[in-house]
Amino acid sequence: MNIQRILVTIARVSLGLIFLVFGLNGFLNFIPMEPIEGVQAHFWAHSQPPATCFR
């Protein structure tokens, strides 16, 4: 078997698992997240569009 084919398969499976785990975390919240504080909270609050844009 070709080594490149094996590496591509490993990369595809690992990326698929990463997307699966972090995608499910958005629904199931099994990886806890700490509240955002300080400069990060200020940046996040001002980078979101205002809710009035979608009404």
CHARMM-style PDB file with segment names, atoms N, HN, CA, C and O in Angstrom:
ATOM      1  N   MET     1       0.834  -1.178   0.000  1.00  0.00      PROA
ATOM      2  CA  MET     1       0.000   0.000   0.000  1.00  0.00      PROA
ATOM      3  C   MET     1       0.886   1.251   0.000  1.00  0.00      PROA
ATOM      4  O   MET     1       1.964   1.254   0.593  1.00  0.00      PROA
ATOM      5  N   ASN     2       0.438   2.278  -0.648  1.00  0.00      PROA
ATOM      6  HN  ASN     2      -0.438   2.276  -1.130  1.00  0.00      PROA
ATOM      7  CA  ASN     2       1.188   3.505  -0.773  1.00  0.00      PROA
ATOM      8  C   ASN     2       1.145   4.299   0.539  1.00  0.00      PROA
ATOM      9  O   ASN     2       0.081   4.433   1.144  1.00  0.00      PROA
ATOM     10  N   ILE     3       2.292   4.826   0.982  1.00  0.00      PROA
ATOM     11  HN  ILE     3       3.156   4.717   0.490  1.00  0.00      PROA
ATOM     12  CA  ILE     3       2.368   5.572   2.242  1.00  0.00      PROA
ATOM     13  C   ILE     3       1.537   6.851   2.164  1.00  0.00      PROA
ATOM     14  O   ILE     3       0.965   7.273   3.168  1.00  0.00      PROA
ATOM     15  N   GLN     4       1.462   7.468   0.997  1.00  0.00      PROA
ATOM     16  HN  GLN     4       1.927   7.125   0.180  1.00  0.00      PROA
ATOM     17  CA  GLN     4       0.677   8.688   0.842  1.00  0.00      PROA
ATOM     18  C   GLN     4      -0.810   8.404   1.034  1.00  0.00      PROA
ATOM     19  O   GLN     4      -1.524   9.213   1.626  1.00  0.00      PROA
ATOM     20  N   ARG     5      -1.270   7.282   0.547  1.00  0.00      PROA
ATOM     21  HN  ARG     5      -0.689   6.625   0.067  1.00  0.00      PROA
ATOM     22  CA  ARG     5      -2.669   6.904   0.709  1.00  0.00      PROA
ATOM     23  C   ARG     5      -3.006   6.687   2.180  1.00  0.00      PROA
ATOM     24  O   ARG     5      -4.093   7.053   2.627  1.00  0.00      PROA
ATOM     25  N   ILE     6      -2.089   6.099   2.931  1.00  0.00      PROA
ATOM     26  HN  ILE     6      -1.205   5.802   2.568  1.00  0.00      PROA
ATOM     27  CA  ILE     6      -2.289   5.873   4.362  1.00  0.00      PROA
ATOM     28  C   ILE     6      -2.342   7.208   5.110  1.00  0.00      PROA
ATOM     29  O   ILE     6      -3.202   7.404   5.969  1.00  0.00      PROA
ATOM     30  N   LEU     7      -1.422   8.130   4.785  1.00  0.00      PROA
ATOM     31  HN  LEU     7      -0.724   7.972   4.087  1.00  0.00      PROA
ATOM     32  CA  LEU     7      -1.402   9.437   5.436  1.00  0.00      PROA
ATOM     33  C   LEU     7      -2.663  10.245   5.137  1.00  0.00      PROA
ATOM     34  O   LEU     7      -3.183  10.929   6.019  1.00  0.00      PROA
ATOM     35  N   VAL     8      -3.150  10.173   3.916  1.00  0.00      PROA
ATOM     36  HN  VAL     8      -2.727   9.618   3.200  1.00  0.00      PROA
ATOM     37  CA  VAL     8      -4.377  10.880   3.555  1.00  0.00      PROA
ATOM     38  C   VAL     8      -5.558  10.305   4.333  1.00  0.00      PROA
ATOM     39  O   VAL     8      -6.411  11.061   4.799  1.00  0.00      PROA
ATOM     40  N   THR     9      -5.622   9.004   4.478  1.00  0.00      PROA
ATOM     41  HN  THR     9      -4.929   8.391   4.099  1.00  0.00      PROA
ATOM     42  CA  THR     9      -6.706   8.376   5.224  1.00  0.00      PROA
ATOM     43  C   THR     9      -6.652   8.770   6.694  1.00  0.00      PROA
ATOM     44  O   THR     9      -7.687   9.065   7.290  1.00  0.00      PROA
ATOM     45  N   ILE    10      -5.466   8.780   7.283  1.00  0.00      PROA
ATOM     46  HN  ILE    10      -4.625   8.540   6.798  1.00  0.00      PROA
ATOM     47  CA  ILE    10      -5.313   9.182   8.684  1.00  0.00      PROA
ATOM     48  C   ILE    10      -5.730  10.641   8.866  1.00  0.00      PROA
ATOM     49  O   ILE    10      -6.406  10.972   9.840  1.00  0.00      PROA
ATOM     50  N   ALA    11      -5.336  11.510   7.944  1.00  0.00      PROA
ATOM     51  HN  ALA    11      -4.787  11.241   7.153  1.00  0.00      PROA
ATOM     52  CA  ALA    11      -5.701  12.927   8.029  1.00  0.00      PROA
ATOM     53  C   ALA    11      -7.212  13.114   7.904  1.00  0.00      PROA
ATOM     54  O   ALA    11      -7.797  13.908   8.641  1.00  0.00      PROA
ATOM     55  N   ARG    12      -7.837  12.407   6.998  1.00  0.00      PROA
ATOM     56  HN  ARG    12      -7.362  11.762   6.399  1.00  0.00      PROA
ATOM     57  CA  ARG    12      -9.279  12.540   6.801  1.00  0.00      PROA
ATOM     58  C   ARG    12     -10.056  12.054   8.010  1.00  0.00      PROA
ATOM     59  O   ARG    12     -11.021  12.691   8.432  1.00  0.00      PROA
ATOM     60  N   VAL    13      -9.637  10.924   8.570  1.00  0.00      PROA
ATOM     61  HN  VAL    13      -8.853  10.406   8.228  1.00  0.00      PROA
ATOM     62  CA  VAL    13     -10.342  10.378   9.735  1.00  0.00      PROA
ATOM     63  C   VAL    13     -10.153  11.288  10.944  1.00  0.00      PROA
ATOM     64  O   VAL    13     -11.110  11.552  11.673  1.00  0.00      PROA
ATOM     65  N   SER    14      -8.922  11.775  11.168  1.00  0.00      PROA
ATOM     66  HN  SER    14      -8.145  11.561  10.576  1.00  0.00      PROA
ATOM     67  CA  SER    14      -8.687  12.624  12.331  1.00  0.00      PROA
ATOM     68  C   SER    14      -9.429  13.959  12.209  1.00  0.00      PROA
ATOM     69  O   SER    14      -9.996  14.429  13.196  1.00  0.00      PROA
ATOM     70  N   LEU    15      -9.440  14.574  11.034  1.00  0.00      PROA
ATOM     71  HN  LEU    15      -8.980  14.191  10.233  1.00  0.00      PROA
ATOM     72  CA  LEU    15     -10.201  15.808  10.847  1.00  0.00      PROA
ATOM     73  C   LEU    15     -11.697  15.565  11.003  1.00  0.00      PROA
ATOM     74  O   LEU    15     -12.407  16.399  11.565  1.00  0.00      PROA
ATOM     75  N   GLY    16     -12.167  14.449  10.516  1.00  0.00      PROA
ATOM     76  HN  GLY    16     -11.589  13.772  10.060  1.00  0.00      PROA
ATOM     77  CA  GLY    16     -13.578  14.113  10.683  1.00  0.00      PROA
ATOM     78  C   GLY    16     -13.953  13.954  12.142  1.00  0.00      PROA
ATOM     79  O   GLY    16     -15.016  14.414  12.561  1.00  0.00      PROA
ATOM     80  N   LEU    17     -13.099  13.309  12.925  1.00  0.00      PROA
ATOM     81  HN  LEU    17     -12.236  12.935  12.585  1.00  0.00      PROA
ATOM     82  CA  LEU    17     -13.376  13.150  14.354  1.00  0.00      PROA
ATOM     83  C   LEU    17     -13.336  14.489  15.086  1.00  0.00      PROA
ATOM     84  O   LEU    17     -14.146  14.739  15.979  1.00  0.00      PROA
ATOM     85  N   ILE    18     -12.392  15.347  14.703  1.00  0.00      PROA
ATOM     86  HN  ILE    18     -11.735  15.144  13.978  1.00  0.00      PROA
ATOM     87  CA  ILE    18     -12.312  16.663  15.338  1.00  0.00      PROA
ATOM     88  C   ILE    18     -13.586  17.459  15.066  1.00  0.00      PROA
ATOM     89  O   ILE    18     -14.162  18.037  15.988  1.00  0.00      PROA
ATOM     90  N   PHE    19     -14.035  17.495  13.803  1.00  0.00      PROA
ATOM     91  HN  PHE    19     -13.567  17.025  13.054  1.00  0.00      PROA
ATOM     92  CA  PHE    19     -15.257  18.220  13.475  1.00  0.00      PROA
ATOM     93  C   PHE    19     -16.473  17.599  14.163  1.00  0.00      PROA
ATOM     94  O   PHE    19     -17.371  18.322  14.594  1.00  0.00      PROA
ATOM     95  N   LEU    20     -16.512  16.281  14.270  1.00  0.00      PROA
ATOM     96  HN  LEU    20     -15.782  15.694  13.920  1.00  0.00      PROA
ATOM     97  CA  LEU    20     -17.626  15.610  14.930  1.00  0.00      PROA
ATOM     98  C   LEU    20     -17.687  15.976  16.405  1.00  0.00      PROA
ATOM     99  O   LEU    20     -18.751  16.330  16.913  1.00  0.00      PROA
ATOM    100  N   VAL    21     -16.556  15.894  17.098  1.00  0.00      PROA
ATOM    101  HN  VAL    21     -15.691  15.607  16.686  1.00  0.00      PROA
ATOM    102  CA  VAL    21     -16.528  16.162  18.537  1.00  0.00      PROA
ATOM    103  C   VAL    21     -16.893  17.614  18.827  1.00  0.00      PROA
ATOM    104  O   VAL    21     -17.749  17.880  19.672  1.00  0.00      PROA
ATOM    105  N   PHE    22     -16.252  18.557  18.134  1.00  0.00      PROA
ATOM    106  HN  PHE    22     -15.558  18.341  17.448  1.00  0.00      PROA
ATOM    107  CA  PHE    22     -16.530  19.958  18.422  1.00  0.00      PROA
ATOM    108  C   PHE    22     -17.898  20.387  17.906  1.00  0.00      PROA
ATOM    109  O   PHE    22     -18.497  21.310  18.457  1.00  0.00      PROA
ATOM    110  N   GLY    23     -18.399  19.744  16.873  1.00  0.00      PROA
ATOM    111  HN  GLY    23     -17.913  18.993  16.426  1.00  0.00      PROA
ATOM    112  CA  GLY    23     -19.754  20.035  16.415  1.00  0.00      PROA
ATOM    113  C   GLY    23     -20.801  19.545  17.394  1.00  0.00      PROA
ATOM    114  O   GLY    23     -21.779  20.245  17.658  1.00  0.00      PROA
ATOM    115  N   LEU    24     -20.607  18.344  17.939  1.00  0.00      PROA
ATOM    116  HN  LEU    24     -19.812  17.776  17.724  1.00  0.00      PROA
ATOM    117  CA  LEU    24     -21.540  17.840  18.940  1.00  0.00      PROA
ATOM    118  C   LEU    24     -21.457  18.635  20.230  1.00  0.00      PROA
ATOM    119  O   LEU    24     -22.448  18.752  20.950  1.00  0.00      PROA
ATOM    120  N   ASN    25     -20.278  19.186  20.533  1.00  0.00      PROA
ATOM    121  HN  ASN    25     -19.472  19.091  19.948  1.00  0.00      PROA
ATOM    122  CA  ASN    25     -20.136  19.990  21.745  1.00  0.00      PROA
ATOM    123  C   ASN    25     -21.034  21.220  21.698  1.00  0.00      PROA
ATOM    124  O   ASN    25     -21.484  21.690  22.743  1.00  0.00      PROA
ATOM    125  N   GLY    26     -21.299  21.740  20.528  1.00  0.00      PROA
ATOM    126  HN  GLY    26     -20.934  21.358  19.679  1.00  0.00      PROA
ATOM    127  CA  GLY    26     -22.207  22.874  20.416  1.00  0.00      PROA
ATOM    128  C   GLY    26     -23.618  22.540  20.868  1.00  0.00      PROA
ATOM    129  O   GLY    26     -24.341  23.420  21.336  1.00  0.00      PROA
ATOM    130  N   PHE    27     -24.024  21.275  20.734  1.00  0.00      PROA
ATOM    131  HN  PHE    27     -23.438  20.560  20.354  1.00  0.00      PROA
ATOM    132  CA  PHE    27     -25.363  20.856  21.144  1.00  0.00      PROA
ATOM    133  C   PHE    27     -25.381  20.243  22.532  1.00  0.00      PROA
ATOM    134  O   PHE    27     -26.301  20.496  23.309  1.00  0.00      PROA
ATOM    135  N   LEU    28     -24.378  19.441  22.851  1.00  0.00      PROA
ATOM    136  HN  LEU    28     -23.631  19.235  22.219  1.00  0.00      PROA
ATOM    137  CA  LEU    28     -24.407  18.671  24.097  1.00  0.00      PROA
ATOM    138  C   LEU    28     -23.614  19.291  25.237  1.00  0.00      PROA
ATOM    139  O   LEU    28     -23.825  18.927  26.394  1.00  0.00      PROA
ATOM    140  N   ASN    29     -22.709  20.218  24.942  1.00  0.00      PROA
ATOM    141  HN  ASN    29     -22.538  20.514  24.002  1.00  0.00      PROA
ATOM    142  CA  ASN    29     -21.905  20.929  25.947  1.00  0.00      PROA
ATOM    143  C   ASN    29     -21.179  19.987  26.907  1.00  0.00      PROA
ATOM    144  O   ASN    29     -21.264  20.166  28.122  1.00  0.00      PROA
ATOM    145  N   PHE    30     -20.480  19.006  26.390  1.00  0.00      PROA
ATOM    146  HN  PHE    30     -20.411  18.861  25.403  1.00  0.00      PROA
ATOM    147  CA  PHE    30     -19.717  18.101  27.241  1.00  0.00      PROA
ATOM    148  C   PHE    30     -18.288  18.567  27.469  1.00  0.00      PROA
ATOM    149  O   PHE    30     -17.585  17.985  28.294  1.00  0.00      PROA
ATOM    150  N   ILE    31     -17.833  19.609  26.757  1.00  0.00      PROA
ATOM    151  HN  ILE    31     -18.404  20.082  26.086  1.00  0.00      PROA
ATOM    152  CA  ILE    31     -16.548  20.246  27.025  1.00  0.00      PROA
ATOM    153  C   ILE    31     -16.888  21.603  27.648  1.00  0.00      PROA
ATOM    154  O   ILE    31     -17.314  22.513  26.937  1.00  0.00      PROA
ATOM    155  N   PRO    32     -16.706  21.753  28.968  1.00  0.00      PROA
ATOM    156  CA  PRO    32     -17.124  23.000  29.614  1.00  0.00      PROA
ATOM    157  C   PRO    32     -16.283  24.190  29.156  1.00  0.00      PROA
ATOM    158  O   PRO    32     -15.090  24.061  28.882  1.00  0.00      PROA
ATOM    159  N   MET    33     -16.932  25.346  29.080  1.00  0.00      PROA
ATOM    160  HN  MET    33     -17.901  25.451  29.302  1.00  0.00      PROA
ATOM    161  CA  MET    33     -16.270  26.573  28.686  1.00  0.00      PROA
ATOM    162  C   MET    33     -16.378  27.582  29.810  1.00  0.00      PROA
ATOM    163  O   MET    33     -17.455  27.785  30.369  1.00  0.00      PROA
ATOM    164  N   GLU    34     -15.270  28.211  30.139  1.00  0.00      PROA
ATOM    165  HN  GLU    34     -14.395  28.046  29.685  1.00  0.00      PROA
ATOM    166  CA  GLU    34     -15.284  29.227  31.173  1.00  0.00      PROA
ATOM    167  C   GLU    34     -15.873  30.518  30.602  1.00  0.00      PROA
ATOM    168  O   GLU    34     -15.794  30.758  29.398  1.00  0.00      PROA
ATOM    169  N   PRO    35     -16.464  31.350  31.467  1.00  0.00      PROA
ATOM    170  CA  PRO    35     -16.976  32.631  30.973  1.00  0.00      PROA
ATOM    171  C   PRO    35     -15.841  33.515  30.459  1.00  0.00      PROA
ATOM    172  O   PRO    35     -14.734  33.505  30.996  1.00  0.00      PROA
ATOM    173  N   ILE    36     -16.137  34.270  29.421  1.00  0.00      PROA
ATOM    174  HN  ILE    36     -17.036  34.278  28.985  1.00  0.00      PROA
ATOM    175  CA  ILE    36     -15.133  35.145  28.820  1.00  0.00      PROA
ATOM    176  C   ILE    36     -15.080  36.440  29.627  1.00  0.00      PROA
ATOM    177  O   ILE    36     -16.112  37.028  29.950  1.00  0.00      PROA
ATOM    178  N   GLU    37     -13.858  36.874  29.949  1.00  0.00      PROA
ATOM    179  HN  GLU    37     -13.020  36.396  29.687  1.00  0.00      PROA
ATOM    180  CA  GLU    37     -13.686  38.091  30.751  1.00  0.00      PROA
ATOM    181  C   GLU    37     -12.618  38.973  30.117  1.00  0.00      PROA
ATOM    182  O   GLU    37     -11.817  38.519  29.300  1.00  0.00      PROA
ATOM    183  N   GLY    38     -12.624  40.239  30.511  1.00  0.00      PROA
ATOM    184  HN  GLY    38     -13.275  40.608  31.175  1.00  0.00      PROA
ATOM    185  CA  GLY    38     -11.560  41.156  30.129  1.00  0.00      PROA
ATOM    186  C   GLY    38     -11.626  41.604  28.683  1.00  0.00      PROA
ATOM    187  O   GLY    38     -12.696  41.875  28.138  1.00  0.00      PROA
ATOM    188  N   VAL    39     -10.447  41.673  28.077  1.00  0.00      PROA
ATOM    189  HN  VAL    39      -9.578  41.453  28.520  1.00  0.00      PROA
ATOM    190  CA  VAL    39     -10.323  42.183  26.707  1.00  0.00      PROA
ATOM    191  C   VAL    39     -11.058  41.274  25.722  1.00  0.00      PROA
ATOM    192  O   VAL    39     -11.646  41.750  24.751  1.00  0.00      PROA
ATOM    193  N   GLN    40     -11.021  39.981  25.972  1.00  0.00      PROA
ATOM    194  HN  GLN    40     -10.543  39.594  26.760  1.00  0.00      PROA
ATOM    195  CA  GLN    40     -11.701  39.052  25.065  1.00  0.00      PROA
ATOM    196  C   GLN    40     -13.207  39.286  25.060  1.00  0.00      PROA
ATOM    197  O   GLN    40     -13.838  39.235  24.005  1.00  0.00      PROA
ATOM    198  N   ALA    41     -13.789  39.541  26.235  1.00  0.00      PROA
ATOM    199  HN  ALA    41     -13.276  39.582  27.092  1.00  0.00      PROA
ATOM    200  CA  ALA    41     -15.228  39.795  26.316  1.00  0.00      PROA
ATOM    201  C   ALA    41     -15.581  41.091  25.592  1.00  0.00      PROA
ATOM    202  O   ALA    41     -16.598  41.163  24.902  1.00  0.00      PROA
ATOM    203  N   HSD    42     -14.745  42.110  25.748  1.00  0.00      PROA
ATOM    204  HN  HSD    42     -13.919  42.052  26.309  1.00  0.00      PROA
ATOM    205  CA  HSD    42     -14.985  43.383  25.072  1.00  0.00      PROA
ATOM    206  C   HSD    42     -14.929  43.198  23.552  1.00  0.00      PROA
ATOM    207  O   HSD    42     -15.786  43.711  22.833  1.00  0.00      PROA
ATOM    208  N   PHE    43     -13.935  42.474  23.070  1.00  0.00      PROA
ATOM    209  HN  PHE    43     -13.239  42.057  23.654  1.00  0.00      PROA
ATOM    210  CA  PHE    43     -13.810  42.223  21.634  1.00  0.00      PROA
ATOM    211  C   PHE    43     -15.010  41.442  21.118  1.00  0.00      PROA
ATOM    212  O   PHE    43     -15.580  41.794  20.085  1.00  0.00      PROA
ATOM    213  N   TRP    44     -15.400  40.381  21.829  1.00  0.00      PROA
ATOM    214  HN  TRP    44     -14.936  40.095  22.668  1.00  0.00      PROA
ATOM    215  CA  TRP    44     -16.505  39.530  21.398  1.00  0.00      PROA
ATOM    216  C   TRP    44     -17.820  40.309  21.369  1.00  0.00      PROA
ATOM    217  O   TRP    44     -18.622  40.142  20.450  1.00  0.00      PROA
ATOM    218  N   ALA    45     -18.040  41.161  22.374  1.00  0.00      PROA
ATOM    219  HN  ALA    45     -17.388  41.297  23.120  1.00  0.00      PROA
ATOM    220  CA  ALA    45     -19.280  41.922  22.441  1.00  0.00      PROA
ATOM    221  C   ALA    45     -19.389  42.910  21.282  1.00  0.00      PROA
ATOM    222  O   ALA    45     -20.486  43.152  20.779  1.00  0.00      PROA
ATOM    223  N   HSD    46     -18.273  43.479  20.857  1.00  0.00      PROA
ATOM    224  HN  HSD    46     -17.382  43.282  21.266  1.00  0.00      PROA
ATOM    225  CA  HSD    46     -18.319  44.480  19.797  1.00  0.00      PROA
ATOM    226  C   HSD    46     -18.104  43.890  18.401  1.00  0.00      PROA
ATOM    227  O   HSD    46     -18.217  44.612  17.410  1.00  0.00      PROA
ATOM    228  N   SER    47     -17.802  42.622  18.305  1.00  0.00      PROA
ATOM    229  HN  SER    47     -17.710  42.036  19.109  1.00  0.00      PROA
ATOM    230  CA  SER    47     -17.636  42.012  16.991  1.00  0.00      PROA
ATOM    231  C   SER    47     -18.934  41.383  16.486  1.00  0.00      PROA
ATOM    232  O   SER    47     -19.028  41.012  15.316  1.00  0.00      PROA
ATOM    233  N   GLN    48     -19.938  41.261  17.363  1.00  0.00      PROA
ATOM    234  HN  GLN    48     -19.862  41.562  18.314  1.00  0.00      PROA
ATOM    235  CA  GLN    48     -21.221  40.685  16.968  1.00  0.00      PROA
ATOM    236  C   GLN    48     -22.105  41.762  16.378  1.00  0.00      PROA
ATOM    237  O   GLN    48     -22.107  42.892  16.868  1.00  0.00      PROA
ATOM    238  N   PRO    49     -22.858  41.442  15.337  1.00  0.00      PROA
ATOM    239  CA  PRO    49     -23.773  42.461  14.763  1.00  0.00      PROA
ATOM    240  C   PRO    49     -24.928  42.721  15.730  1.00  0.00      PROA
ATOM    241  O   PRO    49     -25.319  41.821  16.474  1.00  0.00      PROA
ATOM    242  N   PRO    50     -25.469  43.912  15.729  1.00  0.00      PROA
ATOM    243  CA  PRO    50     -26.608  44.201  16.614  1.00  0.00      PROA
ATOM    244  C   PRO    50     -27.827  43.415  16.172  1.00  0.00      PROA
ATOM    245  O   PRO    50     -27.998  43.126  14.988  1.00  0.00      PROA
ATOM    246  N   ALA    51     -28.672  43.073  17.130  1.00  0.00      PROA
ATOM    247  HN  ALA    51     -28.533  43.308  18.092  1.00  0.00      PROA
ATOM    248  CA  ALA    51     -29.866  42.254  16.846  1.00  0.00      PROA
ATOM    249  C   ALA    51     -30.868  43.011  15.982  1.00  0.00      PROA
ATOM    250  O   ALA    51     -31.697  42.391  15.316  1.00  0.00      PROA
ATOM    251  N   THR    52     -30.805  44.327  15.982  1.00  0.00      PROA
ATOM    252  HN  THR    52     -30.132  44.830  16.523  1.00  0.00      PROA
ATOM    253  CA  THR    52     -31.781  45.099  15.207  1.00  0.00      PROA
ATOM    254  C   THR    52     -31.562  44.987  13.708  1.00  0.00      PROA
ATOM    255  O   THR    52     -32.447  45.352  12.933  1.00  0.00      PROA
ATOM    256  N   CYS    53     -30.410  44.494  13.277  1.00  0.00      PROA
ATOM    257  HN  CYS    53     -29.692  44.197  13.906  1.00  0.00      PROA
ATOM    258  CA  CYS    53     -30.147  44.345  11.841  1.00  0.00      PROA
ATOM    259  C   CYS    53     -31.023  43.269  11.211  1.00  0.00      PROA
ATOM    260  O   CYS    53     -31.257  43.298  10.003  1.00  0.00      PROA
ATOM    261  N   PHE    54     -31.510  42.319  12.008  1.00  0.00      PROA
ATOM    262  HN  PHE    54     -31.319  42.296  12.989  1.00  0.00      PROA
ATOM    263  CA  PHE    54     -32.219  41.174  11.460  1.00  0.00      PROA
ATOM    264  C   PHE    54     -33.712  41.260  11.639  1.00  0.00      PROA
ATOM    265  O   PHE    54     -34.418  40.290  11.360  1.00  0.00      PROA
ATOM    266  N   ARG    55     -34.221  42.392  12.098  1.00  0.00      PROA
ATOM    267  HN  ARG    55     -33.648  43.180  12.325  1.00  0.00      PROA
ATOM    268  CA  ARG    55     -35.679  42.506  12.289  1.00  0.00      PROA
ATOM    269  C   ARG    55     -36.339  43.102  11.092  1.00  0.00      PROA
ATOM    270  OT1 ARG    55     -37.559  43.271  11.079  1.00  0.00      PROA
TER     271      ARG     55
END
